[in-house]
Amino acid sequence: MSRTINFTSMERRERKIRAKLSGTKDAPRLTVFKSNKFIYAQIINDDEGKTLAASSSVGMKAKSKVEQAKEVGTNIAKKALEAGITKVVFDRSGYLYAGKIKTLADAAREAGLKF
């Protein structure tokens, strides 16, 4: 008896993305998660399994969610630069590269991260 697993389109995208990229010491992975209320970003070294920097929109006073995403992108870039990280690999976690995800990535690039 075979068992089939039905993945949503986002889960399929996420699996394909994660199969192709991984964070290393030289270029850790910048991953994004968004819920209905907040947006989160982490910089992860997959070789050691450690989170090097993190930022979220929890408690931010920005008016719109797009503004919150921009602020999170700026914060994560500042924390990364303080930790000596300049180059990262961007992991959009299955989300389409538009809206809040694109805004966060653009803000991180403007603040000095390279990816």
VOGU-3710 file (C-alpha; in Angstrom, 3 decimals, decimal comma):
1> msrtinftsm> 0,000/0,000/0,000  1,592/3,239/-1,114  0,958/6,484/0,615  0,895/9,760/-1,267  1,727/13,083/0,257  0,002/16,150/-1,084  2,072/19,299/-0,805  0,762/22,769/-1,342  2,380/24,858/-4,054  4,276/26,859/-1,422
11> errerkirak> 5,647/23,689/0,189  6,822/22,428/-3,213  8,547/25,758/-3,930  10,181/25,721/-0,500  11,547/22,190/-0,978  12,974/23,056/-4,402  14,623/26,220/-3,074  16,162/24,525/-0,007  17,532/21,667/-2,131  19,589/24,159/-4,122
21> lsgtkdaprl> 20,949/26,507/-1,462  22,618/26,284/1,898  24,232/28,771/4,228  27,956/28,464/4,865  30,469/30,297/7,008  31,410/32,575/4,103  27,832/33,193/2,915  25,180/32,335/5,514  21,511/31,957/4,578  19,116/34,888/5,072
31> tvfksnkfiy> 15,733/33,259/5,535  12,349/34,956/5,774  9,115/33,889/7,456  5,896/35,849/7,444  2,747/35,279/9,430  -0,516/37,151/9,139  0,687/39,747/11,661  4,482/39,807/11,603  7,538/39,208/9,411  10,728/37,549/10,637
41> aqiinddegk> 14,260/37,288/9,203  17,190/35,160/10,355  20,752/34,695/9,189  21,717/31,048/9,603  24,987/29,143/9,212  23,764/25,704/8,095  27,213/24,107/8,521  27,083/24,662/12,283  23,294/24,901/12,643  23,512/28,301/14,340
51> tlaasssvgm> 21,462/31,459/14,004  23,886/34,357/13,667  21,400/37,255/13,633  17,628/37,674/13,818  15,072/40,436/13,457  11,291/40,617/13,501  8,483/43,123/13,248  7,068/42,182/16,650  6,639/45,404/18,621  7,455/47,720/15,717
61> kakskveqak> 5,427/50,879/15,352  5,585/51,020/11,533  2,204/51,746/9,991  1,890/49,251/7,146  3,218/45,727/6,806  5,375/46,786/3,864  7,001/49,441/6,078  7,522/46,782/8,752  9,228/44,535/6,184  11,524/47,392/5,163
71> evgtniakka> 12,451/48,043/8,789  13,147/44,324/9,406  15,393/44,235/6,315  17,342/47,242/7,541  17,642/45,785/11,071  18,865/42,378/9,910  21,474/44,010/7,663  22,761/46,179/10,517  23,021/43,158/12,834  24,784/41,149/10,135
81> leagitkvvf> 27,314/43,887/9,446  28,003/44,189/13,188  28,671/40,423/13,248  31,079/40,772/10,303  28,752/39,271/7,681  28,645/41,074/4,338  27,546/38,358/1,903  24,469/36,134/2,323  22,358/33,702/0,319  18,686/34,776/0,186
91> drsgylyagk> 16,106/32,101/1,063  12,570/33,326/0,411  11,121/30,163/2,028  8,685/29,404/-0,756  7,112/32,854/-0,774  6,831/34,618/-4,105  9,451/37,324/-4,595  7,016/40,221/-4,447  5,505/42,617/-1,932  6,878/42,286/1,598
101> iktladaare> 9,555/39,729/0,651  10,945/41,940/-2,119  10,794/45,007/0,133  12,726/43,217/2,892  15,383/42,026/0,417  15,768/45,469/-1,161  16,087/47,127/2,265  18,775/44,621/3,303  20,688/45,295/0,069  20,444/49,074/0,584
111> aglkf> 21,763/48,684/4,148  24,905/46,917/2,881  24,278/43,167/2,512  25,323/41,536/-0,754  23,234/38,764/-2,348
//
